[in-house]
């Protein structure tokens, strides 16, 4: 085990592998990165990788779980920051997407990228990525229900469309593009869903 960057407790080989893979996959794509590069970046051996992950696909799925957990953690943090106003928390969460996706170096959502890279309907990586998106949709619908939306599923549909659009628009237009309107668009959708 290697010591943490801040002198903290050692970082397990599996954690280093996962972190290196997440970074490389995000920067260059899941299929564009080989196992040799991952183990070199993580400072481990191939047997170490395969002790923790049965295959490269299993490692990709583990990274997708990490991306998914990050999405849910950001939503939880935004809602917790506005405990008496779930709308403000939801809008803050969406605005965070707008800002992050307009930054230089942003390469899209890891889950969405996996769906694009693995078009095979029966591929386990695609299935894991789609499940992550379904889970996000379900969370958005649950929050929409707390806002008094007449049709929470429909509001979740619209909000997820905004998010996915922000991923693309941020890369195309940058900070001065359509992403600057995501929060106000979300507020308008929320208001319309209550009318």
matplotlib code that plots the C-alpha trace (Angstrom):
import matplotlib.pyplot as plt

x = [0.0, 1.1, 0.8, -2.0, -0.9, -1.5, 0.5, -2.8, -3.5, -2.1, -4.2, -5.1, -4.0, -7.7, -8.5, -5.4, -6.5, -10.0, -8.9, -6.4, -9.0, -11.7, -9.3, -8.1, -11.5, -12.9, -10.1, -9.8, -12.8, -13.4, -12.4, -9.4, -7.6, -5.9, -5.2, -1.4, -1.9, -4.2, -1.7, 1.2, -0.7, -1.8, 1.7, 0.5, 0.8, -1.7, -2.2, -3.2, -5.8, -7.2, -7.4, -9.8, -11.6, -12.4, -12.1, -11.6, -15.4, -15.8, -13.4, -15.4, -18.6, -16.9, -16.0, -19.5, -20.7, -18.3, -19.6, -23.2, -22.3, -20.9, -24.1, -26.2, -23.8, -24.0, -27.8, -27.7, -25.3, -27.4, -30.6, -28.9, -27.7, -31.4, -33.2, -36.4, -36.5, -36.1, -36.7, -33.7, -31.7, -32.7, -32.0, -28.6, -27.8, -28.8, -26.9, -23.8, -24.1, -24.4, -21.2, -19.2, -20.1, -18.9, -15.4, -12.4, -11.6, -15.1, -15.7, -19.3, -21.0, -19.2, -22.4, -23.6, -20.2, -20.4, -23.8, -22.3, -19.2, -21.0, -24.0, -24.5, -27.9, -26.8, -23.4, -23.0, -21.3, -24.2, -26.6, -24.8, -24.6, -28.3, -29.2, -27.3, -29.3, -32.5, -31.5, -30.9, -34.3, -35.9, -34.2, -35.3, -38.9, -38.8, -37.6, -40.2, -42.9, -41.9, -42.2, -45.9, -45.4, -48.7, -46.7, -43.3, -42.1, -42.8, -40.9, -38.0, -38.0, -37.7, -35.0, -33.0, -33.3, -31.9, -29.0, -28.1, -28.3, -26.0, -23.4, -23.3, -23.8, -21.1, -18.5, -19.8, -20.4, -18.5, -19.6, -21.2, -23.5, -26.9, -25.8, -26.1, -29.9, -30.2, -31.2, -33.9, -35.2, -35.4, -37.3, -39.7, -40.3, -40.9, -43.4, -45.2, -45.4, -47.3, -49.8]
y = [0.0, 3.5, 6.4, 8.9, 12.2, 14.1, 11.7, 10.0, 6.3, 4.1, 3.8, 0.3, -1.0, -1.5, 2.1, 3.3, 1.2, 2.5, 6.1, 5.7, 4.0, 6.7, 9.4, 7.7, 6.5, 10.0, 11.7, 9.2, 6.9, 3.4, 1.5, 3.9, 2.9, -0.4, -2.4, -1.8, 1.9, 1.7, -0.5, 1.8, 4.9, 3.2, 1.8, -1.8, -5.0, -6.7, -9.5, -6.8, -5.5, -8.9, -9.8, -6.9, -6.9, -10.0, -8.2, -4.7, -4.6, -5.2, -2.3, -0.1, -1.0, -0.2, 3.2, 3.8, 3.1, 5.7, 8.3, 7.4, 7.7, 11.2, 12.3, 11.2, 12.8, 16.1, 16.0, 15.0, 17.9, 20.4, 19.3, 19.3, 22.9, 23.9, 21.8, 23.8, 24.5, 21.4, 23.5, 25.6, 22.5, 20.9, 24.1, 24.4, 20.8, 21.5, 24.8, 22.8, 20.7, 23.8, 25.3, 22.1, 21.1, 24.5, 24.2, 23.6, 19.9, 18.7, 15.5, 14.8, 12.5, 9.2, 7.3, 8.9, 8.4, 4.7, 4.4, 6.0, 3.8, 0.6, 0.6, -3.2, -3.5, -6.6, -5.3, -5.2, -1.9, -0.3, -1.9, -0.5, 3.0, 2.9, 1.8, 4.7, 7.1, 5.4, 5.8, 9.5, 9.9, 8.2, 10.5, 13.5, 12.2, 11.7, 15.3, 16.5, 14.8, 16.8, 20.0, 19.3, 18.5, 17.2, 14.6, 14.1, 11.6, 14.2, 16.9, 14.4, 13.7, 17.4, 18.0, 15.1, 16.4, 19.7, 18.0, 15.9, 19.0, 20.8, 18.1, 18.7, 22.5, 23.1, 21.4, 23.3, 26.8, 27.0, 29.2, 31.9, 29.5, 28.0, 26.5, 29.9, 29.5, 26.0, 27.1, 29.5, 26.9, 24.4, 27.0, 27.6, 23.8, 23.4, 26.3, 24.9, 21.5, 22.9, 25.0]
z = [0.0, -0.8, 1.6, 0.8, -0.8, 2.4, 4.6, 5.7, 5.9, 3.1, -0.2, -1.1, -4.5, -5.5, -4.7, -6.7, -9.7, -9.5, -9.2, -12.1, -14.3, -13.5, -14.6, -17.7, -18.8, -18.4, -20.3, -23.2, -23.2, -21.8, -24.9, -25.6, -22.4, -21.9, -18.7, -19.1, -18.9, -15.9, -13.9, -14.9, -13.7, -10.5, -9.8, -9.4, -11.4, -13.6, -11.1, -8.6, -11.0, -11.7, -8.0, -7.5, -10.8, -12.9, -16.1, -17.6, -18.0, -14.3, -13.6, -16.0, -14.2, -10.8, -12.2, -13.4, -9.9, -8.7, -11.2, -10.2, -6.5, -7.2, -8.9, -5.9, -3.4, -5.2, -5.2, -1.5, -0.7, -2.6, -0.9, 2.5, 1.9, 1.5, 4.1, 4.1, 0.4, -1.8, -5.0, -4.1, -3.5, -6.8, -8.7, -7.0, -8.0, -11.6, -11.7, -10.5, -13.6, -15.8, -14.3, -14.2, -17.8, -19.1, -17.6, -19.9, -19.9, -19.2, -21.2, -20.5, -18.1, -17.5, -17.6, -20.8, -22.4, -21.5, -23.2, -26.3, -26.3, -25.7, -28.1, -27.8, -26.0, -24.0, -22.9, -19.1, -19.2, -21.1, -18.7, -15.7, -17.2, -18.1, -14.6, -13.2, -15.4, -14.4, -10.7, -11.3, -13.0, -10.0, -7.6, -9.6, -9.7, -5.9, -5.4, -7.9, -5.8, -2.8, -4.8, -5.5, -9.2, -10.7, -12.7, -10.9, -13.6, -16.3, -14.4, -13.9, -17.7, -18.4, -15.8, -17.1, -20.6, -19.4, -17.7, -20.7, -22.9, -20.5, -20.9, -24.6, -24.6, -22.1, -24.3, -27.4, -26.1, -22.8, -19.9, -22.0, -23.8, -23.1, -19.8, -18.1, -18.5, -17.0, -13.6, -14.8, -17.3, -14.4, -12.3, -15.2, -15.6, -11.9, -11.8, -14.8, -13.3, -10.3, -12.4]

ax = plt.figure().add_subplot(projection="3d")
ax.plot(x, y, z, "-o")
ax.set_aspect("equal")
plt.show()
